[in-house]
Amino acid sequence: MPRRRVHLTFPEDQVREPVIWAVGRQYNVVTSIRGANILDGTGWMSIEFEGDDEEIDGALDYLRGKRIEVDVIDDPQSAGGPTAP
């Protein structure tokens, strides 16, 4: 199953919102938080998404729609990594 690791940067109005929970409910993805630093006014998170590419893309678009900065840091398909037959 495809995986993508991303770095998220949260604007002040989204820091206290349960956006990762919402992504897991709305899209068929498994989330695994690898690191985070959340403060009152800002925050970042390193997170891995696992699921179908369409579901991961939908989850990332959802986060972007919430004005959360999404930086893909590990995308095996774009790096020429192995793909399923």
C-alpha positions as CSV (number, residue, x, y, z in Angstrom):
1,M,0.0,0.0,0.0
2,P,1.4,3.4,-0.9
3,R,2.9,5.6,1.8
4,R,3.8,9.3,1.8
5,R,5.6,11.2,4.5
6,V,4.8,14.9,4.8
7,H,5.7,17.9,6.9
8,L,2.7,20.1,8.0
9,T,2.9,23.6,9.2
10,F,-0.3,24.9,11.0
11,P,-1.6,28.4,11.0
12,E,-2.7,29.9,14.3
13,D,-6.4,29.3,13.7
14,Q,-5.9,25.5,13.0
15,V,-3.5,24.6,15.8
16,R,-6.3,23.5,18.1
17,E,-8.5,21.9,15.5
18,P,-8.7,18.1,15.2
19,V,-7.7,18.0,11.5
20,I,-5.8,14.8,11.7
21,W,-8.8,13.0,13.2
22,A,-11.0,14.5,10.5
23,V,-8.7,13.3,7.8
24,G,-8.8,9.8,9.2
25,R,-12.6,9.9,9.3
26,Q,-13.2,11.4,5.9
27,Y,-10.5,9.6,3.9
28,N,-9.4,5.9,3.9
29,V,-5.9,6.6,5.1
30,V,-3.8,5.5,8.1
31,T,-1.9,8.3,9.8
32,S,1.2,7.9,11.8
33,I,2.7,10.9,13.5
34,R,6.5,10.8,13.5
35,G,7.1,14.1,15.3
36,A,5.4,17.3,16.2
37,N,5.8,20.6,18.0
38,I,2.4,22.3,18.7
39,L,2.3,25.6,20.6
40,D,-0.6,28.0,21.2
41,G,0.1,30.1,18.1
42,T,1.7,27.8,15.6
43,G,2.8,24.2,15.1
44,W,4.4,21.6,12.8
45,M,4.0,17.9,12.4
46,S,5.9,15.2,10.5
47,I,3.3,12.6,9.6
48,E,3.1,9.5,7.3
49,F,0.0,8.7,5.4
50,E,-0.7,5.2,4.1
51,G,-3.5,4.3,1.7
52,D,-4.5,4.5,-1.9
53,D,-2.9,7.3,-3.8
54,E,-6.3,8.9,-4.5
55,E,-7.2,8.8,-0.8
56,I,-3.8,10.3,0.2
57,D,-4.2,13.0,-2.4
58,G,-7.7,13.8,-1.1
59,A,-6.4,14.0,2.5
60,L,-3.6,16.4,1.5
61,D,-5.9,18.6,-0.5
62,Y,-8.3,18.7,2.5
63,L,-5.4,19.9,4.7
64,R,-4.4,22.5,2.1
65,G,-8.0,23.7,2.1
66,K,-7.6,24.4,5.8
67,R,-4.6,26.6,5.0
68,I,-2.2,24.1,6.4
69,E,1.1,24.1,4.6
70,V,1.8,20.6,3.2
71,D,5.4,19.7,2.1
72,V,5.8,16.2,0.8
73,I,9.2,14.9,2.0
74,D,9.0,11.3,1.0
75,D,7.1,10.3,-2.1
76,P,8.5,7.0,-3.4
77,Q,6.7,7.4,-6.8
78,S,8.3,10.8,-7.5
79,A,11.7,9.5,-6.5
80,G,11.6,6.6,-8.8
81,G,11.0,4.1,-6.0
82,P,9.3,0.8,-6.3
83,T,5.6,0.7,-7.3
84,A,3.2,-2.1,-7.1
85,P,2.8,-4.3,-10.2
